[in-house]
Amino acid sequence: MSKVHVKTGDEVVVINGKYRGTTGKVMQVSPSEGKVIVEGVNIVKKHVKPKRMGEPGGIIEAESALYAEKVQLICPKCGKPTRVGKKVTDDGKKVRVCKKCNAEF
């Protein structure tokens, strides 16, 4: 099992591909695949069959997963896309740190 540098609820920006420069909130993280689902990014059309009698089917638009390496975390303090560092505080907790401004989040 591998680790991913972003968590659910983080604000990220896409750094390459069709959706380059698009920002969004991380909705779901899959560390085993190394993928994330970002709100409003990588939209695909999905054909859905009706589950029960009388329920409508059709084509819906949904977000698809993309590799976690293609997104970069946005620092809440400086507002810039940044790499993430780790730091151990005085009380022994590990926190994530912005590599540009050293802000903890």
N, C-alpha and C positions, 0 to 999 in steps of 0.2 A: 504494500500500500504506500503510495507516494503522497507527499504533502503539497498543498496548493497555497499560493501566497495571498489569496483573497478569501473573504468569508461572505456568507449570506448577508445582504444588507449594505455591503460596501458600494461606494460610488466609484465607477471605473470608466476608462476611456479605451476604445479599441485602437490599437496602434498600427495594424495593417489589414489589408484585405478590402473587400467591397464597402464595408461600413467604417472605414478608417476615420478617426476623429469624432465618432459618435460616442456620447456619454450615456450612461444608464446605470441602473441599480442592479446588483447581482441578486437574482431570484433563487438560484439553486446552484450548488457546487457538487461535483462528482469527483472526489480525489482519486478513486481507483482508475478512472478513465483520463484524468487530468483535464476535465472540461468544466465549463461554467455556462449557465444560461443567464443572459443579460436582457433586461427589460427593453423592448423596442429595437433589438438588434438581431440580425440573422432571421428575419421573418420568412417562413415557408408556408405554402398552402397545403393543407392536409385534407384528404377526402375522408369523411366520417360517415359510417353506416349508422342507421338508426338502431338503438339498443333494444327498444321495446316497440310494440305495436302502437302506431299513432305518433311516435316521436319522430321529429324531422331529422333527416340526414343532410348532407351537403358538404360544401367546401368551407373550411374555416382557416383563418390565418393564425399561426402560433410561432412563438420564438423557438428556435432550435439551438442546440448546444454548439459552442465553439471552444477551441483550445484555450486553456488558461494563460498560455504564453502570449496569446494575442491581445490580452488586456493588461492595462497598467492602472494601479490604484491612484485615485486622486486624493491628495493630502487635504484634510479638512481645514488646516490652518492656512497654508499658503495657496491652496487651490490649484496646484500644478500636478501633472502626472509624475509619479515618482516610483522609485524602487523601494522595497520594504526591507528594513533591517530589524534585527532583534536586539533587545536590551534587557538585562536583568536589573530590576529595581532593588532598593535597599531592603525591602521586606521579602525578597526572594521570588517575586512574580515576574514572568516574562511578558514584555509588552512589545508591540510593533512600533517601529520608529521610521519617520520620513527621512530619507537619505539626503534631502535637500536642505530642510530647515530644522532637523532633529526634533520635530514635534512628536509626542506620543499619541497613539490612538489604538 
